[in-house]
Amino acid sequence: IRLIDGQSKSQGRLEVFYSGQWGTVCDDGFGSEEALVTCRSLGYTGGVVITKSKYSSGSGQIWLDQVTCDGDEDSLVQCDHRDWGSHDCSHNEDVGVAC
């Protein structure tokens, strides 16, 4: 995973790499537990979710939607989510995270 288009490497639009391609994550259902797991997997201790594509809208594939974490996962992909590429979102719903 990566955060891009933020003011530092610890914040930005969340993207995940799947099937050889970077894509975005929809902000539907994405909250504090999901932000925590994202930031922890990037080496930070905590984080907050930033919705409605504050960090600019992505392009291309929207990989994840309805991500639901318990908060103790090591990686975002260990959380429940719709099937890869299955979503009801547009890029103006790309989620951002600030760690």
For each residue, the residues with C-beta under 8 A, 3 or more apart:
1: 14 15 16 17 38 41 42 75 76
2: 12 14 15 17 22
3: 6 9 10 11 12 13 14 15 42 96 97 99
4: 12 13 15 55
5: 12 13 55 56
6: 3 9 10 11 12 13 55 96 98
7: 11
8: 11
9: 3 6 12
10: 3 6 39 42 44 98 99
11: 3 6 7 8 50 55 96 97 98 99
12: 2 3 4 5 6 9 55 96 97
13: 3 4 5 6 24 53 55 56 57 58 94 95 96
14: 1 2 3 24 25 38 94 95 96 97
15: 1 2 3 4 22 23 24 25 58
16: 1 22 23 24 25 63 64 76 77
17: 1 2 20 21 22 23
18: 21 23 61 63 84
19: 84
20: 17
21: 17 18 60 61
22: 2 15 16 17 60 61
23: 15 16 17 18 58 60 61 62 63 64 85
24: 13 14 15 16 58 60 61 62 63 91 94 95
25: 14 15 16 30 62 63 64 65 67 76 94 95
26: 30 62 64 65 66 87 88 89 93 94 95
27: 30 49 51 52 53 89 93 94 95
28: 65 66 87 88 89 93
29: 34 65 66 67 68
30: 25 26 27 34 35 49 51 67 95
31: 34 35 49
32: 35 36 48 49
33: 36 37 68 69 70 71
34: 29 30 31 37 38 49 67 68 69 76 79
35: 30 31 32 38 39 47 48 49 97 99
36: 32 33 39 40 46 47 69 71
37: 33 34 40 41 69 71 73 74 75 76 78 79
38: 1 14 34 35 41 42 47 76 97 99
39: 10 35 36 42 44 45 46 47 97 99
40: 36 37 43 44 45 46 74
41: 1 37 38 74 75 76
42: 1 3 10 38 39 99
43: 40
44: 10 39 40 47 99
45: 39 40
46: 36 39 40 99
47: 35 36 38 39 44 97 98 99
48: 32 35 97 98
49: 27 30 31 32 34 35 95 96 97
50: 11 54 55 95 96 97 98
51: 27 30 54 93 95 96
52: 27 92 93
53: 13 27 56 57 58 91 92 93 94 95 96
54: 50 51 96
55: 4 5 6 11 12 13 50 94 96
56: 5 13 53
57: 13 53 91 92 94
58: 13 15 23 24 53 62 91 94
59: 91
60: 21 22 23 24
61: 18 21 22 23 24 85
62: 23 24 25 26 58 65 85 87 89 90 91 94
63: 16 18 23 24 25 84 85
64: 16 23 25 26 67 76 81 82 84 87
65: 25 26 28 29 62 81 82 86 87 88 89
66: 26 28 29 80 81 82
67: 25 29 30 34 64 76 79 80 81
68: 29 33 34 79 80 81
69: 33 34 36 37 73 76 78 79 80
70: 33 73 79
71: 33 36 37
72:
73: 37 69 70 76 78 79
74: 37 40 41 78
75: 1 37 41 78
76: 1 16 25 34 37 38 41 64 67 69 73 79
77: 16 81
78: 37 69 73 74 75
79: 34 37 67 68 69 70 73 76
80: 66 67 68 69
81: 64 65 66 67 68 77
82: 64 65 66 86 87
83: 86
84: 18 19 63 64
85: 23 61 62 63
86: 65 82 83
87: 26 28 62 64 65 82
88: 26 28 65
89: 26 27 28 62 65 93 94
90: 62 93
91: 24 53 57 58 59 62 94
92: 52 53 57
93: 26 27 28 51 52 53 89 90
94: 13 14 24 25 26 27 53 55 57 58 62 89 91
95: 13 14 24 25 26 27 30 49 50 51 53
96: 3 6 11 12 13 14 49 50 51 53 54 55
97: 3 11 12 14 35 38 39 47 48 49 50
98: 6 10 11 47 48 50
99: 3 10 11 35 38 39 42 44 46 47
